[in-house]
Amino acid sequence: MFYDLLVHVDLPDESRFVMALGNINNYLAALNGEPCTVVLLANGGAARFLARKDNAQTEAIEKLAQAGVSFRVCANAMKKVPITKEDLLPCVEVVPAGVVEIVRLQREDFAYIKP
């Protein structure tokens, strides 16, 4: 069975972002070591939550990244926020378009949730 998961966050609402991180923690704990790939994709106003400056969630993000969670941000959203690649946490990967990344991962059978 495949347990690959895409968590999508797009609103500039920190409580939603924190909920997404909690969902990922709970998911990994429930799988109890089962192999899986987990991706958090931030686009829209949520892109700011993957920046270094004044980020209350840095420790939680880094801990999940060390556990193998992939953090991705939409380049289009970065332009609107605005933030640069240098502003991002080191564990964050920039993708050209968040919507395309969502479609690509769903075609690869990732389950999709949006807290």
N, C-alpha and C positions, 0 to 999 in steps of 0.2 A: 504494500500500500504506500502511496505517495503522500507526504505531509507538507509539501511545499506551500508557502503562504506569502501572499502579497498584502501588506498593510498600507492603505492609501490615506494620507492626511493632506487636506488642501485648504483648510480654514485657518485664519490667524487667531485661533482660540487655543491658548496654552493648555487648558484643561482637557481638550480633545487630544492634544499631542501627548500629554501625560497618560491619558487613558490608552492610547495606542501603545505606548511603551509598556504599560501594565498588561495589556492584552498579550503582547509578545512574551513577556516574562511568564505569564500564566500558561501560555501555549507551550513554551519550551519545558516548563516544569511538568505539565501534564503528559508530554510525550516521553518523559523519563529516559532520555538518551536515544530515542528512535531517530534515525537519520532524517534530516529535513533541511531545506533551504528557506530562510526567512528574509524577506526584503521589505524595508520600510521605504516608501516613495513619498517624498514631500514635493508638492507643487502648489501653485497659487500662493496665498498668504502664509502657508505653513513652511515655506522655504526658509524663513527667518529662524526657525527652531533648530536648524542644523548649522547655524553660524556659531563662532566661538564667543563673540562679545556678549557679555551679560546673559549667558545661557545657564539657567538654573538646572538644566537637565544634562549638562555635559557628562557628569559622572555616570549617570544611568545609560546614556548613549554609548560611552566608551566601554562600559561593562558588557553591554549587549554585543557591541562590535567584537570584543574579545571572545565572546561565546559563538561568534560566527555569523551574526546578523549583519546583513548588508544594508547600508544607508545610502539612498540615492536621492538626488535633487534635480529638478527640472531647470535646464539652462534658461528657458524662457521666463520662468518665475523669478529666477535670480535677477534678471534684468529689471523686473518690475518692483522688486522689494526695496531698493536694490542692494545686492551683495555680490562680491566677487569670489572667485575660487579661493583666493588667499584668506578670505573671511571665514571659510568653512572649517569645521572640525576636520582633523586629518583623516578620519575614517570615512568621510563622505565622498561618494563618486558622483560626478556631474553627468547627467544624461541629456541628450539634445532636446527631447520633448517628453514630458511626463506622460501624456496621453498615449504616445506611441509605446513607451515602456510598459504601461499597463496592458495594452493589447498584446504586446510581445510575450509578456509573462503569462497572461491568461492562455495564450496559444500553446504555451509550454506546460499547461495544466496546473498552474499555480491557483490555489483557492484565493479569493479576493474578499477582504473585509475592509470596511471603512467605519471606524469608530465615530 
